Amino acid sequence: MNDDQLLRYSRQIMLPEFEIGGQESLLSARVLIAGVGGLGSPAAMYLAAAGVGHLTLADDDAVDLSNLQRQIAHGESTVGQAKATSAASTIARINSTVSVVPLCSRLEGEVLATAVRDADLVLDATDNMASRVAINRLCVETRTPLVSGAAIRMEGQVAVFDTRNAESPCYQCLYPEGEGEELNCAENGVIAPLVGIVGTVQAMEAVKLIAGVGDTLVGHVLYLDAKRMEWRKFTLPKNPNCTVCGKRPEMEN
């Protein structure tokens, strides 16, 4: 690291469990953020500020006036602009040393597979079940850590799946195929600060995974009831019969 980096990240480097090694891990890390709306905006901004060296921002949507109530990477001047491009500009103003690749096409098929393979960690900030299932499957196949978040109305959740750990569940263990209610903000509403809380928790878990510090949420789901400001942490065991990460008959000898 050069002198400017040592000064910029000094408040992190002084942490005894983090130090220079943790910062160097962030600087060399490649993170894929799927969705730069309510959750992805604060997550991307804090990861950039913390010094994650390479960010890929994937979102095929454009900024709408209704987004501005909560999607803080965007502003009035970027309404109509691609969200990935808008967020990339915001990150450049926060930390110009971060390498940012905006992906403005839908994250699916070979585009998704390539993006996940190129990443050291994936942060899922999407708002639909099909995308979450596809991202999870690829993360399991490539053994890429996945930080998943969701927020609706006044409730949020965060979970971490890391199949480098044999005991880690995956997203499909939490929501088996055919289960899980499809909810979106357009139809159900969401309170503005909630997505910031959930997105920054996702960023914190990503930093811990990359730097190898602290205890992550692997094997747990963290729920937030913002109406009462109550946090609940539940154990999520690996499902041995999971169709994605469980033991499959064809793998047995």
DRENVEXNU-215298 format. One record per residue: x, y, z of N, C-alpha, C in turn. Coordinates in steps of 0.05 Angstrom, whole numbers, plus 5000, padded with zeros to 4 digits. Layout:
<nodes>
XYZXYZXYZ
...
</nodes>
This chain:
<nodes>
501749765000500050005000501750255000
500850464986502250714986501350895010
502651125013502151295036499251395036
498151455013495351545011493451335021
493951085013492250865022492450815052
494850835062495350795091493751005107
493651255097492151465110489151425107
488251375082485451335077484151125094
485550895096484450665110485450635139
486750845150488050825175486250735198
483750815198481950755220481250455220
481450325197481050035195483649885202
485849995192488449855196489149855225
488350055241489050055269487549845286
485549715274484149505289485949265291
486449155315488348945318487648685303
485048635300484248395285484148435255
484648675246484448745218487248805206
488449025216491149105209491649125178
494049135170494749175142493948935125
494148695137493348455122490448455114
488748545131485848555125485348765103
486648985105486249195084487349105057
489548965057490648865032488748665019
487448505036485448315026483148455012
482248675024480048835012481048954986
483349064985484349194961484649014937
485148754943485448564921482848414914
480748454930478348304927476648394903
475148204892473348254870470548174879
468748364881466048314891463948374870
462148194866459848224848457448304865
456248544858453848624872451548604852
449748424857447448374839445148544849
444648764834442548944841443649184855
443349424844444249674858441849854863
439749734876437449884884437749954914
435549894929435549964957437749844973
438249584970440249444985443049474973
443149454947445749464933447049744935
445449954936446550224938448350264962
447350234987449050275010451250065012
450649825003452749615004455049684986
454549774962456649844943458150084953
456750284963458050524973459950474996
459050305015460750245038463150065030
462649875012464849705004466949864989
466050054973467950234959469450404979
468050514999469350685019471350525035
470650275041472450105057474850015042
474850035015477249975000477149714985
474849604980474649364962475549454935
477549314924478949414900477449394874
475649194871474349144846471349084851
469649244840466749204843465449174816
463848964813462148934789459348984798
458049184785455349254792453449164770
451648984777449848874756446948954762
445749084742442949164744442049254717
439849134707438849204680436649414681
436149524704433949724707435050004705
433250194700433950474699432850624724
434050834731433250994754430551124749
428751084768426051204767425751394791
423951594787423551784809422651644835
421151424832420251284856422451134871
424751104858427050974870428451154890
428251414887429951604901429351614931
426951514939426251514967428151334984
429551144971431150954986433750864972
433950904946436250804932438351024930
440051044950441651284955444051304937
444651114920446751144901445851314876
443351374875442151514852441051784861
440651964843439552224849437852334827
436752564831434952684812436152714784
438752774784440152814758440552554742
440252324755440652074741438051924735
435752044739433251924732433251864702
432651614695432651524667435251394659
437351424676439951304670440051014680
441650854668442050574678443050584707
441850414724442550414752445450344756
446450144741449250064744451150294737
450550444717452150674709451950894730
449550954739449151154759450651094785
450450844794451850764818454850774814
455850704791458750714785459751004788
458151194779458951474781459051564810
457151474826457151534855459651424868
460251174862462651044874465151194866
465351284842467751424833468151684849
465951804858466152044874467051984903
466251744912467051654939469951564940
470651394920473351284920474251234891
475751414880476551394852478551174847
479651054868481650844864480350574860
477750544865476350294862475750244832
476350004823475749924795472849834795
471149964779468349904778467549824749
466149594747465049504722462049504723
460649684709457749674709456749474688
454949294696453649114678450649194676
449849294653447149404650445249204637
446248964631444448754619443448574642
441448414636440248234656442348024664
442547984689444547794700443347504699
443847374677442847104673444646954653
444246694651445746534632448746554635
450146584612453046594612454146844624
452547064622453447314634453547284664
451547154676451547104705453846914712
454146694697456146494703458946614703
459546784683462146914681462547104704
460447264711460747454733461247324759
459947104765460346954790463146824790
463946704768466546574767468846774772
468447024763470547234765470547364793
468647304809468347434835469547264858
470547404878471447274903469047244922
467047414918464747424936462447544920
460047444925457647554912455747664933
454747904929452848034947450248044931
448247894940445647884927443748094938
443248304922441348514930439048534910
438448304898436248294878433548284893
431448314877428748314889426848114877
428047894866426247684855427447414860
425747224864426546954872428146814851
427346844825428746704804431746784803
432247034806435047134806436547024830
435347024853436646924877437246624875
435446474864435846184861438146134842
438246284819440346244799443046324810
443146544825445646634836446646434857
444946334874445646144894446845894881
445545794861446445544848449245574838
449845804825452545844814454545884836
453746014858455646054880456345784893
454345604894454945334905456845184886
456245204860457945064841460845164841
461145424845463845544844465145574871
463545504892464445534920465145824926
463446004917463846294921462046384944
463046514964461446614986459246794976
456846774988454546924980453347065004
452947325002451647485024448947575013
446847465025444147515015442647705034
441147885022439548075038436748105025
434848185042432148245032430848445051
429148615040427748815056425048865043
422948875060420248935050418649055073
416849235067415249365087417049485109
416949365133418749445155420249205166
420849015149422248775157424648715139
426748615150429048545134430448295144
432148185127433647945135436347945120
438247815133440947775121441847495127
443047365108444147095112446747075096
448546915105451146865091451346565086
452046505061452446225052455246205041
456746015052459545985043460145685041
459745575018460045285014462945195013
464845375018467545285023467645145050
465645205066465245065092463244845087
464044595092462344365087459744365102
459644515125457244525141455344755134
456244925115454645155109452145075092
449845185099447445155082447745335058
445745325040445645505018442845635018
442445825000439845964999437545774996
438045554980435845364975435145205001
436945195020436345065046434345245061
434545505057432745695070430045695057
430145695030427645705014427745474994
426845235001426845014982425145094957
425644954935424345014910421345014914
420045214903417145234905416245384930
418045434948417345574973418545854973
417646024991418546294992416646484977
415546674991413546854980414947064963
413947104938415047304920413747584927
415347754939414448014947416248234934
415048464928416748674918415748944930
417549134929416949394941414749544926
414549504900412549654884409749584893
409349334902406649244910406249254940
408349234956408149214984409249445000
410849614987412049845001414449765018
416049975025418349925042419050195054
419850195079420650445093423550505085
424150755080426750825068429250725084
429550785110432050715123432450415125
430350255123430649965126432649845107
432549925082434349815062437249895067
437550135079440250215087441350045109
439649975128440549805151441349535140
439649415124440249145113442649145095
442749345077444949355058447649395072
447749555093450249595107451049345123
449149195134449748945147450948755126
449848745102451048585081453948665075
454348925074457149025069458948935092
458048955117459648875140460348575138
458448405131458948125128460948065106
460648215084462548185061465348255070
465748475084468348555093469548345111
467948235130468948025148469847775133
468247695113468947465097471547505082
471847735070474147795053476747815071
476447955093478747995110479347765129
477347585132477747365150477747445179
475947625187475747715214473047665226
472847625252470347595265468847335258
466447325268464647095262462447185243
462147055221460147125201457547005208
455547065192452846955195452446685182
454546555174454346285162452846105182
450745965172449245785189447145925205
446546185199444546335213443046515194
440646605202439246815188438647025209
439247275202438747505219436247655209
434247675226431747815219431548075235
430448275221429948535234427048605232
425748655254423148775255423549075261
423649235241424249525245422049675259
419649565258417349705271417849705301
419049485311419649465340422649495345
424149515324427149515325428149275342
427149045333427948795346429548625326
431848525334433448345318433148065329
432947875311432847595319434747435301
436247255314438147095299437546805303
436946675280436046395281438246215268
438545975278440345785266439045665241
440645645220439845525195441745295188
440945045194442744825188442744755158
444744625150444944525122442844305119
441344315097439444105091440743885075
441043645086442443435071441043345046
438443415045436843345021436443575002
437943795007437744024989438443954961
436744044942437243974914439644124902
440744324916442944464906445644394920
445644404947448144354961448144094977
445943944978445843704993447243474980
447443254994448743014983446942894962
448042854939446442754916447142454912
445142294905445642014900447841954880
447942124859449942064838452742114847
453042254871455742314881456742084898
455041904906455741684923457141464907
459041324920460341094907458740844909
</nodes>
